[in-house]
Amino acid sequence: MQVKRAREIVERQPGQVRLLSKYDVIDRIGVTYVTLWTWMRDGKFPRSRELNGKTTWIESEVDAWIQARPVRRLKGDIEAEIAEMLGEA
């Protein structure tokens, strides 16, 4: 079980922006920083911000990127779609 960090437990005020560190983003996305940097350079991932000399991302932008990822198809999805189109479902 992963222990929540104290800053994650603190409730945010409406309109307050939460920033994620490089390590937070790498943990959420599951890729190396080199891959993340390449994606940013290629426009495939939100650009980081520099704040007090640290690399940060706006949480809502990272969340939006995650939500925009395609849903993975599962075995049997195509057969179910075909059956539904043919009225067999």
Secondary structure as the mmCIF struct_conf table of DSSP 4:
data_model
#
loop_
_struct_conf.conf_type_id
_struct_conf.id
_struct_conf.beg_label_comp_id
_struct_conf.beg_label_asym_id
_struct_conf.beg_label_seq_id
_struct_conf.end_label_comp_id
_struct_conf.end_label_asym_id
_struct_conf.end_label_seq_id
HELX_LH_PP_P HELX_LH_PP_P1 GLN A 2 ARG A 5
HELX_RH_AL_P HELX_RH_AL_P1 ALA A 6 ILE A 9
BEND BEND1 VAL A 10 VAL A 10
HELX_LH_PP_P HELX_LH_PP_P2 GLU A 11 GLN A 13
TURN_TY1_P TURN_TY1_P1 PRO A 14 GLY A 15
HELX_LH_PP_P HELX_LH_PP_P3 GLN A 16 ARG A 18
STRN STRN1 LEU A 19 SER A 21
HELX_RH_AL_P HELX_RH_AL_P2 LYS A 22 ILE A 29
BEND BEND2 VAL A 31 VAL A 31
HELX_RH_AL_P HELX_RH_AL_P3 TYR A 33 ARG A 41
TURN_TY1_P TURN_TY1_P2 ASP A 42 GLY A 43
BEND BEND3 LYS A 44 PHE A 45
HELX_LH_PP_P HELX_LH_PP_P4 PRO A 46 SER A 48
STRN STRN2 ARG A 49 LEU A 51
TURN_TY1_P TURN_TY1_P3 ASN A 52 GLY A 53
STRN STRN3 LYS A 54 ILE A 58
HELX_RH_AL_P HELX_RH_AL_P4 GLU A 59 GLN A 67
TURN_TY1_P TURN_TY1_P4 ALA A 68 ALA A 68
BEND BEND4 ARG A 69 ARG A 69
HELX_LH_PP_P HELX_LH_PP_P5 PRO A 70 ARG A 73
TURN_TY1_P TURN_TY1_P5 LYS A 75 GLY A 76
HELX_RH_AL_P HELX_RH_AL_P5 ASP A 77 MET A 85
TURN_TY1_P TURN_TY1_P6 LEU A 86 GLY A 87
#
